[in-house]
Amino acid sequence: MADPTPAEVQRFIAQGLACEHLEVEGDGRHFFATIVSAEFEGASRVKRHQRVYQALGDRMREQIHALSMKTLTPAEWASQAGSATTHHH
């Protein structure tokens, strides 16, 4: 079984989880995902990660050996994005 590409991992997550924003980088062994989903509202970091693993299902255990993720709600994402850019009124 070939190692998954970041695009495949991204597709797997998107299939199992409704994401506002989803970005996956990686080299086939190690992946870093930024996942923004309304489903994370009110969930702890651990619960959010479990939700992503659930979306990936068996593929996670078989193929993806290292996945680091940043899980954010749309509001957290907006405030993070907002702090990085300057707003002019």
DSSP file (Angstrom, degrees, kcal/mol; ACC not computed):
  #  RESIDUE AA STRUCTURE BP1 BP2  ACC     N-H-->O    O-->H-N    N-H-->O    O-->H-N    TCO  KAPPA ALPHA  PHI   PSI    X-CA   Y-CA   Z-CA
    1    1 A M              0   0    0      0, 0.0     2,-0.0     0, 0.0     0, 0.0   0.000 360.0 360.0 360.0 123.3    0.0    0.0    0.0
    2    2 A A        -     0   0    0      1,-0.1     3,-0.1     3,-0.0    26,-0.0  -0.334 360.0 -97.5 -68.7 151.6    1.5    3.3   -1.0
    3    3 A D        -     0   0    0      1,-0.1    -1,-0.1    24,-0.1    26,-0.1  -0.450  47.0-107.4 -66.9 142.5    1.8    6.0    1.5
    4    4 A P        -     0   0    0      0, 0.0    -1,-0.1     0, 0.0     3,-0.0  -0.366  27.9-126.9 -71.4 151.3   -1.0    8.5    1.3
    5    5 A T     >  -     0   0    0      1,-0.1     4,-2.3    22,-0.1     3,-0.4  -0.566  26.9-107.9 -89.0 160.8   -0.4   11.9   -0.2
    6    6 A P  H  > S+     0   0    0      0, 0.0     4,-2.6     0, 0.0     5,-0.2   0.880 121.9  57.0 -54.9 -36.8   -1.5   15.1    1.8
    7    7 A A  H  > S+     0   0    0      1,-0.2     4,-2.1     2,-0.2     5,-0.1   0.884 107.1  47.8 -62.9 -37.8   -4.3   15.5   -0.8
    8    8 A E  H  > S+     0   0    0     -3,-0.4     4,-2.8     2,-0.2    -1,-0.2   0.927 111.2  49.3 -68.5 -44.3   -5.6   12.0    0.0
    9    9 A V  H  X S+     0   0    0     -4,-2.3     4,-2.5     1,-0.2     5,-0.2   0.922 111.1  51.1 -59.5 -42.9   -5.5   12.6    3.7
   10   10 A Q  H  X S+     0   0    0     -4,-2.6     4,-2.5    -5,-0.2    -1,-0.2   0.907 110.5  48.7 -60.0 -42.8   -7.3   15.9    3.2
   11   11 A R  H  X S+     0   0    0     -4,-2.1     4,-2.2     2,-0.2    -2,-0.2   0.907 109.7  52.0 -65.5 -41.6  -10.0   14.1    1.2
   12   12 A F  H  X S+     0   0    0     -4,-2.8     4,-1.3     2,-0.2    -2,-0.2   0.929 112.3  45.3 -60.4 -45.4  -10.4   11.4    3.8
   13   13 A I  H >X S+     0   0    0     -4,-2.5     4,-1.3     1,-0.2     3,-0.5   0.937 112.2  51.5 -63.9 -45.6  -10.9   14.0    6.6
   14   14 A A  H 3< S+     0   0    0     -4,-2.5    -1,-0.2     1,-0.2    -2,-0.2   0.840 106.3  55.3 -61.6 -33.6  -13.3   16.1    4.4
   15   15 A Q  H 3< S+     0   0    0     -4,-2.2    -1,-0.2     1,-0.2    -2,-0.2   0.842 117.4  34.4 -67.5 -32.4  -15.4   13.0    3.7
   16   16 A G  H << S+     0   0    0     -4,-1.3     2,-0.4    -3,-0.5    -2,-0.2   0.502 121.6  41.0-103.1  -3.9  -15.9   12.3    7.4
   17   17 A L  S  < S-     0   0    0     -4,-1.3     2,-0.7    -5,-0.1    -1,-0.2  -0.989  76.3-123.5-148.6 132.7  -16.0   15.7    8.8
   18   18 A A        -     0   0    0     -2,-0.4    21,-0.5    -3,-0.1     2,-0.4  -0.665  40.0-170.5 -77.6 113.9  -17.7   19.0    7.7
   19   19 A C        -     0   0    0     -2,-0.7    18,-0.3    -5,-0.2     3,-0.2  -0.867  31.8-165.1-113.4 140.4  -14.8   21.5    7.5
   20   20 A E  S    S+     0   0    0     16,-3.5     2,-0.3    -2,-0.4    17,-0.2   0.808  91.3   7.6 -81.5 -35.2  -14.9   25.2    7.0
   21   21 A H  E     +A   36   0A   0     15,-1.4    15,-2.9     2,-0.0    -1,-0.4  -0.992  69.9 178.4-149.2 137.7  -11.2   25.1    6.2
   22   22 A L  E     +A   35   0A   0     -2,-0.3     2,-0.4    13,-0.2    13,-0.2  -0.966   3.9 170.0-149.9 127.0   -8.9   22.2    5.8
   23   23 A E  E     -A   34   0A   0     11,-2.1    11,-2.7    -2,-0.4     2,-0.4  -0.997   7.1-174.3-139.3 128.7   -5.2   22.2    4.9
   24   24 A V  E     +A   33   0A   0     -2,-0.4     2,-0.3     9,-0.2     9,-0.2  -0.990   3.5 178.0-129.2 130.3   -2.9   19.1    5.0
   25   25 A E  E     +A   32   0A   0      7,-2.6     7,-2.8    -2,-0.4     2,-0.3  -0.904  23.1 117.6-121.2 154.5    0.9   19.2    4.5
   26   26 A G  E     -A   31   0A   0     -2,-0.3     5,-0.2     5,-0.2    -2,-0.0  -0.944  59.0-114.4 166.2 175.8    3.2   16.2    4.7
   27   27 A D  S    S-     0   0    0      3,-1.5     4,-0.1    -2,-0.3   -24,-0.1   0.130  70.2 -87.3-121.4  17.5    5.6   13.8    3.1
   28   28 A G  S    S+     0   0    0      2,-0.3    37,-0.2     1,-0.1     3,-0.1   0.108 125.2  48.3  97.5 -23.5    3.7   10.5    3.2
   29   29 A R  S    S+     0   0    0      1,-0.4    37,-1.2   -26,-0.1     2,-0.5   0.716 112.8  36.8-113.3 -44.9    4.9    9.7    6.7
   30   30 A H  E     - b   0  66A   0     35,-0.1    -3,-1.5    34,-0.1    -1,-0.4  -0.944  69.1-175.1-117.4 132.3    4.4   12.8    8.7
   31   31 A F  E     -Ab  26  67A   0     35,-2.9    37,-3.1    -2,-0.5     2,-0.4  -0.916  15.6-161.3-126.2 149.9    1.4   15.0    8.2
   32   32 A F  E     -Ab  25  68A   0     -7,-2.8    -7,-2.6    -2,-0.4     2,-0.4  -0.983  17.2-172.2-129.7 121.9    0.3   18.3    9.7
   33   33 A A  E     -Ab  24  69A   0     35,-2.8    37,-2.8    -2,-0.4     2,-0.6  -0.919  18.0-159.5-118.3 138.3   -3.3   19.3    9.3
   34   34 A T  E     -Ab  23  70A   0    -11,-2.7   -11,-2.1    -2,-0.4     2,-0.5  -0.975  23.0-176.4-111.0 118.0   -5.1   22.5   10.1
   35   35 A I  E     -Ab  22  71A   0     35,-3.0    37,-2.9    -2,-0.6     2,-0.6  -0.963  13.7-173.4-125.2 122.5   -8.8   21.6   10.5
   36   36 A V  E     +Ab  21  72A   0    -15,-2.9   -16,-3.5    -2,-0.5   -15,-1.4  -0.959  20.2 158.1-116.6 117.4  -11.5   24.2   11.1
   37   37 A S    >   -     0   0    0     35,-2.0     3,-1.6    -2,-0.6     4,-0.2  -0.999  46.9-140.2-143.9 139.3  -15.0   22.7   11.8
   38   38 A A  G >  S+     0   0    0     -2,-0.4     3,-1.5   -20,-0.3    -1,-0.1   0.727 101.6  73.8 -65.3 -21.0  -18.1   23.9   13.5
   39   39 A E  G 3  S+     0   0    0    -21,-0.5    -1,-0.3     1,-0.3    34,-0.1   0.675  85.1  65.7 -67.5 -15.0  -18.4   20.3   15.0
   40   40 A F  G X  S+     0   0    0     -3,-1.6     3,-2.6    32,-0.2    -1,-0.3   0.606  70.7 124.7 -82.4 -10.6  -15.5   21.3   17.3
   41   41 A E  T <  S+     0   0    0     -3,-1.5     3,-0.1     1,-0.3    -3,-0.0  -0.238  85.7   1.9 -51.7 127.7  -17.6   23.9   19.1
   42   42 A G  T 3  S+     0   0    0      1,-0.2     2,-0.3     0, 0.0    -1,-0.3   0.529 104.4 121.9  74.4   5.0  -17.6   23.1   22.8
   43   43 A A    <   -     0   0    0     -3,-2.6    -1,-0.2     1,-0.1    -3,-0.0  -0.795  61.9-120.5-103.4 144.9  -15.3   20.1   22.5
   44   44 A S     >  -     0   0    0     -2,-0.3     4,-2.5    -3,-0.1     5,-0.2  -0.248  34.1-102.0 -71.4 167.9  -11.9   19.7   24.2
   45   45 A R  H  > S+     0   0    0      1,-0.2     4,-2.4     2,-0.2     5,-0.2   0.910 124.2  50.8 -59.0 -42.4   -8.8   19.3   22.2
   46   46 A V  H  > S+     0   0    0      1,-0.2     4,-2.4     2,-0.2    -1,-0.2   0.918 110.3  48.8 -61.9 -44.1   -8.7   15.6   22.9
   47   47 A K  H  > S+     0   0    0      1,-0.2     4,-2.1     2,-0.2    -1,-0.2   0.886 110.1  52.2 -63.6 -39.0  -12.4   15.2   21.8
   48   48 A R  H  X S+     0   0    0     -4,-2.5     4,-1.8     2,-0.2    -2,-0.2   0.930 110.1  47.8 -62.8 -44.9  -11.6   17.2   18.6
   49   49 A H  H  X S+     0   0    0     -4,-2.4     4,-2.6     1,-0.2     5,-0.2   0.905 109.7  52.6 -63.8 -41.2   -8.7   14.9   17.7
   50   50 A Q  H  X S+     0   0    0     -4,-2.4     4,-2.4     1,-0.2    -1,-0.2   0.889 106.7  54.5 -61.0 -37.4  -10.8   11.8   18.4
   51   51 A R  H  X S+     0   0    0     -4,-2.1     4,-1.8     2,-0.2    -1,-0.2   0.884 109.1  47.1 -64.0 -38.6  -13.4   13.2   16.0
   52   52 A V  H  X S+     0   0    0     -4,-1.8     4,-2.1     2,-0.2    -2,-0.2   0.917 111.6  49.9 -69.3 -43.1  -10.8   13.6   13.3
   53   53 A Y  H  X S+     0   0    0     -4,-2.6     4,-2.3     1,-0.2     7,-0.2   0.885 109.3  53.3 -61.5 -36.9   -9.5   10.1   13.9
   54   54 A Q  H  < S+     0   0    0     -4,-2.4    -1,-0.2     2,-0.2    -2,-0.2   0.906 107.4  50.9 -63.0 -41.9  -13.1    8.9   13.7
   55   55 A A  H  < S+     0   0    0     -4,-1.8    -2,-0.2     1,-0.2    -1,-0.2   0.886 113.4  45.2 -62.9 -38.5  -13.4   10.6   10.3
   56   56 A L  H >< S+     0   0    0     -4,-2.1     3,-1.1     1,-0.2     4,-0.3   0.802  90.1 174.3 -76.8 -28.9  -10.3    8.9    9.1
   57   57 A G  T >X  -     0   0    0     -4,-2.3     3,-1.2     1,-0.2     4,-0.8  -0.252  61.7  -9.7  61.3-141.5  -11.3    5.6   10.4
   58   58 A D  H 3> S+     0   0    0      1,-0.3     4,-2.4     2,-0.2     5,-0.2   0.767 125.3  71.9 -64.5 -26.6   -9.2    2.5    9.7
   59   59 A R  H <>>S+     0   0    0     -3,-1.1     4,-2.8     1,-0.2     5,-1.0   0.863  93.1  57.5 -58.1 -34.0   -7.1    4.4    7.2
   60   60 A M  H <>5S+     0   0    0     -3,-1.2     4,-1.0    -4,-0.3    -1,-0.2   0.951 109.2  42.7 -61.0 -50.8   -5.5    6.3   10.0
   61   61 A R  H  <5S+     0   0    0     -4,-0.8    -1,-0.2     1,-0.2    -2,-0.2   0.880 120.5  41.8 -66.1 -38.1   -4.2    3.2   11.7
   62   62 A E  H  <5S+     0   0    0     -4,-2.4    -2,-0.2     1,-0.1    -1,-0.2   0.899 131.1  11.5 -77.6 -40.1   -3.0    1.5    8.6
   63   63 A Q  H  <5S+     0   0    0     -4,-2.8     2,-0.9    -5,-0.2    -3,-0.2   0.782 105.1  72.5-115.0 -33.0   -1.4    4.3    6.7
   64   64 A I     << +     0   0    0     -4,-1.0     3,-0.2    -5,-1.0    -1,-0.2  -0.768  45.6 174.3-102.5 109.2   -0.8    7.5    8.6
   65   65 A H  S    S+     0   0    0     -2,-0.9     2,-0.4   -36,-0.3    -1,-0.2   0.793  71.4  20.9 -85.2 -29.1    1.9    7.0   11.1
   66   66 A A  E     +b   30   0A   0    -37,-1.2   -35,-2.9     2,-0.0     2,-0.5  -0.905  62.5 167.8-145.6 114.9    2.2   10.6   12.3
   67   67 A L  E     -b   31   0A   0     -2,-0.4     2,-0.4   -37,-0.2   -35,-0.2  -0.965   9.9-171.9-127.7 116.0   -0.5   13.2   12.1
   68   68 A S  E     -b   32   0A   0    -37,-3.1   -35,-2.8    -2,-0.5     2,-0.4  -0.853  17.1-172.0 -99.5 142.2   -0.2   16.4   14.0
   69   69 A M  E     -b   33   0A   0     -2,-0.4     2,-0.6   -37,-0.2   -35,-0.2  -0.985  29.2-152.5-140.9 152.2   -3.2   18.6   13.9
   70   70 A K  E     -b   34   0A   0    -37,-2.8   -35,-3.0    -2,-0.4     2,-0.5  -0.982  23.7-164.5-115.3 115.8   -4.4   22.0   14.8
   71   71 A T  E     +b   35   0A   0     -2,-0.6     2,-0.3   -37,-0.2   -35,-0.2  -0.911  14.9 169.0-110.2 123.4   -8.2   21.8   15.4
   72   72 A L  E     -b   36   0A   0    -37,-2.9   -35,-2.0    -2,-0.5   -32,-0.2  -0.944  32.0-127.2-132.4 150.1  -10.1   25.1   15.5
   73   73 A T     >  -     0   0    0     -2,-0.3     4,-2.8   -37,-0.2     5,-0.2  -0.553  41.5-103.8 -83.8 162.1  -13.7   26.2   15.5
   74   74 A P  H  > S+     0   0    0      0, 0.0     4,-2.6     0, 0.0     5,-0.2   0.881 124.2  51.4 -54.1 -37.7  -14.7   28.8   12.9
   75   75 A A  H  > S+     0   0    0      2,-0.2     4,-2.4     1,-0.2     5,-0.2   0.915 110.8  46.6 -66.8 -43.0  -14.6   31.5   15.6
   76   76 A E  H  > S+     0   0    0      2,-0.2     4,-2.2     1,-0.2    -1,-0.2   0.904 113.3  50.0 -64.2 -40.7  -11.2   30.5   16.9
   77   77 A W  H  X S+     0   0    0     -4,-2.8     4,-3.1     2,-0.2     5,-0.3   0.921 110.8  49.4 -62.4 -45.3   -9.9   30.4   13.3
   78   78 A A  H  X S+     0   0    0     -4,-2.6     4,-2.8    -5,-0.2    -2,-0.2   0.906 112.2  46.9 -63.0 -42.1  -11.4   33.9   12.6
   79   79 A S  H  X S+     0   0    0     -4,-2.4     4,-1.6     2,-0.2    -1,-0.2   0.864 114.5  47.8 -70.6 -32.7   -9.8   35.4   15.7
   80   80 A Q  H  X S+     0   0    0     -4,-2.2     4,-0.9     2,-0.2    -2,-0.2   0.924 115.3  44.1 -70.2 -44.4   -6.5   33.7   14.8
   81   81 A A  H  X S+     0   0    0     -4,-3.1     4,-0.9     1,-0.2     3,-0.5   0.887 112.5  54.4 -65.9 -38.4   -6.6   34.9   11.2
   82   82 A G  H  < S+     0   0    0     -4,-2.8     3,-0.5    -5,-0.3    -1,-0.2   0.856 103.7  54.0 -65.2 -35.4   -7.8   38.3   12.4
   83   83 A S  H  < S+     0   0    0     -4,-1.6    -1,-0.2     1,-0.2    -2,-0.2   0.743 105.5  54.8 -72.5 -20.7   -4.8   38.8   14.8
   84   84 A A  H  < S+     0   0    0     -4,-0.9     2,-0.3    -3,-0.5    -1,-0.2   0.696 107.2  54.2 -85.5 -19.1   -2.4   38.1   11.9
   85   85 A T  S  < S-     0   0    0     -4,-0.9     2,-0.4    -3,-0.5     0, 0.0  -0.859  81.6-125.1-116.2 151.7   -3.8   40.8    9.7
   86   86 A T        -     0   0    0     -2,-0.3     2,-0.5     2,-0.0    -3,-0.1  -0.783  21.3-144.7 -95.7 137.2   -4.3   44.5   10.4
   87   87 A H        -     0   0    0     -2,-0.4     2,-0.5    -5,-0.1    -5,-0.0  -0.845   6.7-157.4-103.2 134.9   -7.7   45.9    9.9
   88   88 A H              0   0    0     -2,-0.5    -2,-0.0     1,-0.1     0, 0.0  -0.940 360.0 360.0-110.2 128.6   -8.3   49.4    8.6
   89   89 A H              0   0    0     -2,-0.5    -1,-0.1     0, 0.0    -2,-0.0   0.418 360.0 360.0-107.6 360.0  -11.5   51.2    9.4
